[in-house]
Amino acid sequence: MKANRSIGCNVTECRFHAKSEPLCSLDNIQVSRNGKSTAQEEHDTECASFEKE
């Protein structure tokens, strides 16, 4: 997988993790709110592009 140097990622369980580096292999990601109507803090958001490896 080709690492995208613009998207950092430490979630090694994701299908799109670059494996050799803490980066994502996708061209872009989708960030969504985490079950709330408005996001106020970091933990209120998540990477909606995640897929289990």
GROMACS elastic network, one bead per residue, 0.5 to 0.9 nm:
[ bonds ]
;  ai    aj funct       b0    kb
    1    16     6  0.80149   500
    1    17     6  0.83345   500
    1    18     6  0.58898   500
    1    19     6  0.80339   500
    1    25     6  0.60945   500
    2    18     6  0.67019   500
    2    24     6  0.84491   500
    2    25     6  0.54869   500
    2    26     6  0.83230   500
    3     6     6  0.87554   500
    3     7     6  0.84022   500
    3    17     6  0.80570   500
    3    18     6  0.52500   500
    3    19     6  0.86355   500
    3    20     6  0.85681   500
    3    21     6  0.75554   500
    3    22     6  0.87463   500
    3    23     6  0.58642   500
    3    24     6  0.57621   500
    3    26     6  0.76576   500
    4     7     6  0.57588   500
    4     8     6  0.79188   500
    4    18     6  0.80942   500
    4    23     6  0.63393   500
    4    24     6  0.56631   500
    4    25     6  0.51746   500
    4    26     6  0.65521   500
    4    27     6  0.65845   500
    4    28     6  0.86243   500
    5     8     6  0.69712   500
    5    23     6  0.65107   500
    5    24     6  0.77265   500
    5    25     6  0.85647   500
    6    23     6  0.80437   500
    6    24     6  0.83261   500
    6    27     6  0.87926   500
    6    28     6  0.89018   500
    7    22     6  0.89378   500
    7    23     6  0.58233   500
    7    24     6  0.55260   500
    7    25     6  0.80416   500
    7    26     6  0.81531   500
    7    27     6  0.84640   500
    7    28     6  0.77679   500
    7    29     6  0.82714   500
    8    21     6  0.88706   500
    8    22     6  0.59461   500
    8    24     6  0.59364   500
    9    12     6  0.78594   500
    9    17     6  0.67367   500
    9    18     6  0.83624   500
    9    21     6  0.85896   500
    9    22     6  0.51307   500
    9    24     6  0.55266   500
   10    13     6  0.88728   500
   10    17     6  0.77264   500
   10    21     6  0.86982   500
   10    22     6  0.52182   500
   10    23     6  0.70263   500
   10    24     6  0.85690   500
   11    14     6  0.58464   500
   11    17     6  0.67719   500
   11    22     6  0.80529   500
   11    23     6  0.89541   500
   11    24     6  0.89946   500
   11    50     6  0.89690   500
   12    15     6  0.79302   500
   12    16     6  0.85233   500
   12    17     6  0.57202   500
   12    18     6  0.82397   500
   12    19     6  0.68525   500
   12    22     6  0.81012   500
   12    53     6  0.85452   500
   13    16     6  0.86811   500
   13    17     6  0.74569   500
   13    50     6  0.89869   500
   13    51     6  0.82948   500
   13    52     6  0.60615   500
   13    53     6  0.57126   500
   14    17     6  0.54618   500
   14    24     6  0.89398   500
   14    50     6  0.58640   500
   14    51     6  0.54222   500
   14    53     6  0.51888   500
   15    18     6  0.85798   500
   15    50     6  0.73124   500
   15    51     6  0.54655   500
   15    52     6  0.55774   500
   16    19     6  0.84842   500
   16    23     6  0.87647   500
   16    24     6  0.57608   500
   16    25     6  0.53096   500
   16    26     6  0.63707   500
   16    49     6  0.86180   500
   16    50     6  0.74567   500
   16    51     6  0.73251   500
   16    52     6  0.87695   500
   16    53     6  0.78834   500
   17    20     6  0.85911   500
   17    21     6  0.81751   500
   17    22     6  0.73102   500
   17    23     6  0.61164   500
   17    25     6  0.59706   500
   17    26     6  0.84342   500
   17    53     6  0.89129   500
   18    21     6  0.58191   500
   18    22     6  0.67349   500
   18    23     6  0.53993   500
   18    24     6  0.53006   500
   18    25     6  0.52841   500
   18    26     6  0.89193   500
   19    22     6  0.70704   500
   19    23     6  0.77592   500
   19    24     6  0.86095   500
   20    23     6  0.83309   500
   21    24     6  0.85028   500
   24    27     6  0.82877   500
   24    28     6  0.87736   500
   24    29     6  0.88297   500
   25    28     6  0.86320   500
   26    29     6  0.67485   500
   26    49     6  0.88056   500
   28    49     6  0.87032   500
   29    47     6  0.69553   500
   29    48     6  0.73397   500
   29    49     6  0.55517   500
   29    50     6  0.85780   500
   30    46     6  0.86083   500
   30    47     6  0.60277   500
   30    48     6  0.52501   500
   30    49     6  0.54427   500
   30    50     6  0.88581   500
   31    45     6  0.67982   500
   31    46     6  0.57088   500
   31    48     6  0.54008   500
   31    49     6  0.74251   500
   32    35     6  0.87332   500
   32    44     6  0.86470   500
   32    45     6  0.55958   500
   32    46     6  0.55406   500
   32    47     6  0.63995   500
   32    48     6  0.58061   500
   33    36     6  0.61046   500
   33    37     6  0.73186   500
   33    38     6  0.70524   500
   33    39     6  0.61298   500
   33    43     6  0.89742   500
   33    44     6  0.58031   500
   33    46     6  0.62970   500
   33    47     6  0.88545   500
   33    48     6  0.87631   500
   34    37     6  0.85751   500
   34    38     6  0.89927   500
   34    39     6  0.78545   500
   34    43     6  0.76070   500
   34    44     6  0.50267   500
   34    46     6  0.58937   500
   35    38     6  0.87668   500
   35    44     6  0.75642   500
   35    45     6  0.83890   500
   36    39     6  0.65828   500
   36    44     6  0.69563   500
   36    45     6  0.87414   500
   38    44     6  0.79865   500
   39    42     6  0.76941   500
   39    43     6  0.83389   500
   39    44     6  0.51137   500
   39    45     6  0.65899   500
   40    43     6  0.84023   500
   40    44     6  0.64831   500
   40    45     6  0.88394   500
   41    44     6  0.54529   500
   41    45     6  0.75970   500
   42    45     6  0.58142   500
   42    46     6  0.83324   500
   43    46     6  0.73758   500
   45    48     6  0.89255   500
   46    49     6  0.88115   500
   46    50     6  0.87739   500
   47    50     6  0.58975   500
   48    51     6  0.84899   500
